[in-house]
């Protein structure tokens, strides 16, 4: 009896098609491997700095092919099989490198007929091609009559060949042929995806990026950034200072990022667990979807973990994260991305990270509620001022339907005046609690919403005189008092049956006809 442990062929499917929900992950996996090789190339003085490294992605929708090229180290000929064929035997340092499990490179097998790793290493006059026959792999996995082992299947579907090359060549290239998934061939979609997922610089138009770099430097942290191109288009993070609503082709400005707030979480031993930033705006509403960079994003090695909703569960209410732009940069080496790279593996540091970050997000919850509260009070003052103008217009132009309408206006004014007076006092209380040079984000929100001054509620009044109320029917002097009274009743019914604008228009037409 054979007591040797066997690993069946289905494990290959589990590590490819069944591993991820979003097929676009393959770009992230190949990019993080390229980023690691560029880092190693810098360490080995193959290139001077990260800025000299590049990752070039080419999407050919017509030919249904994708290639991902980097000018990192490449792979030496004698390590091709060890590095590119063995599974889950990564030789990288998980505390240092972005990709370390040795399974991410298999992701492309689920979406193409042929996966090729092409590489050349400096000093070797040869380039190597390791080809995975993904089409044959799927046929073998789907054949339920045979129970081959995973290693047997991999040996069957892979082949290695070499060609002569310039000894100075140094690169690594992933080629996927006959792509079966349309999303992977959608250039615009992939650019959007990578702009927030990949380790790329902030956009040139994001004026707050200098502050972010300065904060990272102060904490002795680095934000890994690489030159990544998709069909010659440079990729940058899509953060903007303006918040829009609508569609990308037809959008309007609804708010503005005024500044950023920074935070960090330290362990009980004063070790940095993570640091981050979030945007301060007027928080007029949740940031609409047209703003692709919305949400507080979790990053490790400047590569996004999960999606924009990954940290939603740590907010007091799910919608809270989408009031902000922001990033949480995980720095502690014990915060280890899981195999799917949609969160971290569970350990003591991870649990501490979650608990403390949840406490930080309580402050964010208070911010947008504070903003809502301030705007509500400001609206009460504006409502009083606007109602005063409406009353004066009706009175000056004899637009009241009957004395009862004017009386109701006075009663509503009194109610609005009372609400506005309370709102003004509450705003004053907030203002008195802030010092002149207070750096509190609540003060900054208050100043942006309220401005230097608001209307003087005490001076907004209406006269409660005993003079006869000017009515619409006063313009019907050629009609009898009885007729005018009937018209007044009709106008009152119109007031109750129609919206204010429709009622006013119809009443004016009736008066014009009866003059």
N, C-alpha and C positions, 0 to 999 in steps of 0.2 A: 504493500500500500504506500502510495506516494504521500508523504507528510509535508511536502514543500508547500509553503503558502503561495497561492496563485492570485494574480490580479487580472481580472477579466477585461475584455476589450471595451466594455461599456464605460469604464473609468475615463477613457479618452473623450467620450461624448460629454461626460460630466464636467470635464475641464475645458470644454469648448462651448458648444451650443447651450448647454444647460447652466453654465456658470453665471451668465449675466442677463439682465433684462433688456439692455440697450445695446444694439449691435455696434454703435459708435465707440464702445469701449476699446475696440481693437486699436484705434488711433492712439488713445491714451496709453495703452500698454506698450506699443512700439515706440512712442515718443519718450516714455520714461526710461526705456532701455537705451535709447539714443542719448538722452540727457546724461545717464550714468557713464556712457562711453566717452562723451565729450569731457566730463569731469576727470575721468581717468587720463584722457589725452592731455589735459592741462597738467595733471600731476606728473606725467611722464615727459613733459616738455615737448610733446608732439605739436601742440599749439600753445600760444602764449596765454590767452585768456578765454573765458567762455564766449566772449564777443566774437572770437575767431571761429567758433564752432557754429554749425548750422544743421538744421533738419529740414529737408525739402520733401514735401508730400506732393505727388502728382496724381490727380484723379482724371482718368480718361473714361468718360461716360460711354462714348461710342464703342470703344474697344472692351469696355467692362474690366478695366485693370486699375490697380492702385499700386503705387510704389512709395516707399518711405526710405529716404536716403539720409545718412549722417556721415560727417567727416571726423568721427571720433577715432577710436583706436583700430577698429576692425577686429577680426578674430584670427589668431595664428593658425596656420594649417593643421598643426598637430593637436589643436584643441577644438576643432570644428565639431566633431562628434560629441565630445564631452559637454561642450557648451550649448550646442544647438539641437542635439538629438535626445540627450537624456532629459527626463522629466522630473521636476521638483527636486533637482539637485543643484540649486543655485549656488554659485561660489562667491556671491557678493556679500558684503557686510550690511546686515539689516539696519544697523544703527547709522550707517553712512550713505547707503545707496537707496534709490527710489524703487527699483525693481530687484527683488532678492529671492523670490520663491522658485523661479525657473519654470513657470507655467503660462505666463502672460503671452509669450510668443506663439502659443498654440491657438490663441483666440481666432486668428484668421481662418483656420481650417474649417470653421462652421459656415463660412460665407463665400467660399471660392472652390474652384476645381483643382487648383494647383497653388501651393504656397512655396515660394523659393527664397532662401536666404543666400544672398550673394555677398562675398566679403573678400577683402585683401588687407594684409597686414604689412606695416612698414618694414622694409628690409627683406621681404620675401618676394621673389619674382614670379608670383603665382596668385591667381584669384580662385576662390572655391565657390561651388554652387551646391547647396544642400536642398534637394527638392522633396517636398511632401506631396504625395498624390492624394489630395483631399477627396476627389471624386471616388476613387477606389476605397478610401477609408470609410466613407459613408455607406458604400455598398456592402463592405464587410460587416460593419456594425449593424446594418439593417437585416443581414442574413441571420435569422434566428436558429438556423439548423446547425450552425457551428459555434463552438464556444472557445474561440482562440484567446490566448493571453494577450494582454496589452503590448508587452514587449515584442511578441511574435508579429503582431499586426504592424507595429511601428517599423520593425526591420523590413517588413514586406513592402511598405508604401514609401519608404525613403530611399533616396539614392544620392551619392556624392560624386561630383566630378570636378576636375580642376582644369585651368587654362593658364598659359603663360601670361604674365602681366609685368608692368613696370614695377621695379622693386620699391620705388618711392610712393606707389599708390597706397592709400590708407582710407578705407571706408567700410560701411556696412549698409546693405540695402535689402529691404523686404519687398517682395513682389507678390501680389495676389492676382491671379488670372481667372477670368470668367466669373466675376462677382455676381452672386445671386440675389443680393439685397440692394434695392434701389436707394435706400437711405444712405448707404455708404458711398454712393456715386453722386449724391446731391451736394455739389461744392458749397453752395450757400449755407446749407444746413450744417455741414462739417465745419465751416469757418466759424459759424455762431457757436457751435458746441465747443470747439477748441479755444475760442476766445475766453471762455470762463473755466475750462477744465485744465488746459495745458499750462506749463510753467513759462508764461510769456510776460513781457513788460506791460505796464499800464499804458493806456492810450495817450498819445501826445497831448490831447485836449483835456485830459483830466488834471486840473490845476493843483489838486491836493496830493499828487503822487510824491512830491518832494518831501512833504511832511511824513509820509509813510516810510520813505527811505531813511529819513533822519531818525524816526522812532526805532526802526530796526537796528540802525547803527548804534544808537544809544544803549540798546539791549544786548549789543554784541551778537546780533542775529543777521543772517544773510537771507535775502529773498532771491532764490535761484531763478534766473531768467535766461532764456535761450532764444536764438533767432530761428523761428519756425515759420515756414512758408507753405501755403497751399496754392498750387498752380501759380507760383511767383507772388502771391499776395501775402505780405507780412501779417502775422497774427498778433493782436494786442488785446488786452482785457478791455471790455466794452463799458467801463464805468464812465459816467458823464456827470457834469455838474447840474444839468437841467433835467427835470422830471417831466415826462410827456404823457399825454393820453391820446387815444386814437389808434391808428395803424402806422406802420413804418413809412408808408407812402403818403400818409395824410395825418399828421400828428400836431397837437397843440401843446404849448407849455402850460403846466398847471402848478408847478412848484420848483424850488431851487435848492440845491445843496449849499448851505451856508458855511459849513465847516465840518471837520471830523473830530470825533472823540476817541481816545485811545485807552486801552486797559491791558493789564497783564495779570496772570494767575501764577502765584508762587507756591511751592510746596512748603511743608512745615520746616524743611531744611533750607528754605530760601532758594530753592532751585526753580528755574523758569519752566513752568508746565506749558504755557501758551501765552500768546499776546494777540491783540487784534485791534480793529478800528470799526467804527460805524458812523454813518452820516447823520448830520443834524439838518433837518429841513423844517418847514412849517407843519409838516405831517397833516396836510389837508385831507388825505385819504391814503389807503393802501397804494403803493406804487403799482401802476397798471402793468400788464404783461408786455406791452410794447417796449418797456424798459428792460431789455434782456438781462441786464446784470443785477436785477433786484434780488433782495434776500441777503441773509447773513451766510456767507459761504465758509465751509470748513476746508482747510488746506494743510497738507503735509509735504514739505519739500516744494512748496508752491504749486503742487498738483491738487486739484479739487478732490475731496473725498465725498462720494455720493453726489447729490444734486443740490439745487438751491433750497430744497425743503428738508435737507438732512438734519438741521438743528431745530426744526419747528417744534419738536416734542419737548424741548427745554424751555420754551416760552410759556407764559401763563395761559395764553390763548393761541391757537394755531396761526391766526392771521398776523400775529405780532411781528414775525420776522420780515414780512413783506412791506413793512413801513420803512425799511432801511436798505441802503447799500452797506456792505460790510464784509469783513474777513476775520476768521479766527485761524491764526497760524500755530499749528501744533509743533512744539519744539522739542519736548522731552523725548528721549530715545525709547522710553517705555510705552509711548503711544504708538502702537504698531498697526498699520493698516491691515485689515483682514484680506483674505484671498480675493474677494470681490471688489475690494477697495471702495466699499460704500460706508465703512465705519471702521472702528478700531477693535482689536481683539480685547477681550475682557481681562483686566487685571486690576490691581489696587490703584495704580496711577490713573487708569482710565476712569474708574469709579469716582476718584477725587476730582478729576477733570470735569466730569459731567455735573457733579454736585456744585462745584464752584462756578462753573459757567452758567448753570441755571440761576444761581444767585445774581450773577452779573446781568442776566437778561431780565431780571425783575426790575432793574433800573430802567431798562429800555421800555418796558411795559408802562412804567410810570411816566416816561417822557411823552409818549404819544397820547396818553390820557390827559396829561397836563395840557398839552397843545389843544386837544379837543375842548377841554374845559375853558381855556382862555378864549378860544374862538367863539364858543357859545356865549360867553359874557359880552364879548365885543359885538356879537350879533344883536343882543338885547338892546344895546345902546343905539346901534344903527337902525333897528326896527322902530324905536321911539322917534328918532330924527326923521326917518322916512314917513312915518305915519303923520307926524306934525305937518310935513309938506303936503301930504295928501289931504289932510283936513283943511289946511289953508286954501288949497286949490278949489275944493268943493264949496267952501264958504265964499271965497272971493268971486266965484263964477256962478253962484246960485245953483249949485248942482245937487242939493239935498232933495230927496223925494218928499219928505214930510218931517215935521218936528221930531218924531220918534227916531228917525234915522240919525239926526244930528245928536240927539241925546245918547244914542248907542255909541256914536263916535267918541263922545266925551267920556263915556264909561270905559271904552276900550283904551282910550288915551291914558286915563288914570291908572289902569292896570299895567300898561306898558311903562308908564313913568315909574311906578313902584318897582317893577322888575329891573328897569334900567338903573335906578338908584341903588338897588342892592348889588347889581353887577358892578357898578362903578366903585362901590365901597370894597367889594371883594378884590377887584383889580388893584385898588390902592393898597390893600393889605399885602398882596403878593409883592408889589413894587417896594413897599417899605421894608420887606424882609431881605431884599437884595442890596448888597453894597455896590458902590459906584464901579469898582474894579472887579466885581465878582466874576469868576471864570466858570460859574455853574452853568451847565447846558440849559437848565430851566430858565435862567435869566436871559440867555441868548434867544431862546424860543419866544419868551415874553416880549422882548424888545422887537423882534422881527414881526410879530403878529400885531402888537399894539402900536408900535411906532413911538414917536416922541410924545404925542398927546392924543386924547380922544375928545369927542364932543362934550361940552359942559352940560350935563344933564339938568342941573338946577335952572339953567336959562331956557330950557325947552319947555314952553308953556302954551296953553291956549286960553283964550278969554271966555270965562263963564258969565257973559253979560245977559241982561234981561231984554235986549233988543229982539225984535221979531227975526226968526230964523229965515234967511233967504232961501227960497225954494225954487225948484225947476218950474213949477206951475205959475210962478210969478210972471213968467214970460207970456202967459196966455191971458193977457188982460182983456182981450175982446170976447172972452168966454165968460159965462156966468160963474158965480161962486160955486154953485152946485156942480157944474160941469168940471170945474177945476178940481173939485173934491173927488169926483169919480176918476178923473185922470190920475190923480195922486194915488188912489187905491190900486189902479192898474199898474202904475209904476212900482208900487211896493211889492206887488205879486211878481213882477219881473225880477226884482232884486232877489227874491227867494228862490226863483225857478232856474236862474241862469248864473253862470260864472260872472265874476265882477266885470271883466272886460266886455263880455257879450252884453251884459245888462246895461252898462253905461252907454255902449254904442246904440243899442235898441231904444233906450230912453231918449237919447239925443235926437234920433230920427223921428220918434213920435212927437216930440216937442216942436221940431222943425216943421213937421207936416201940419200941426195944429195952430201954429202962430198966425 
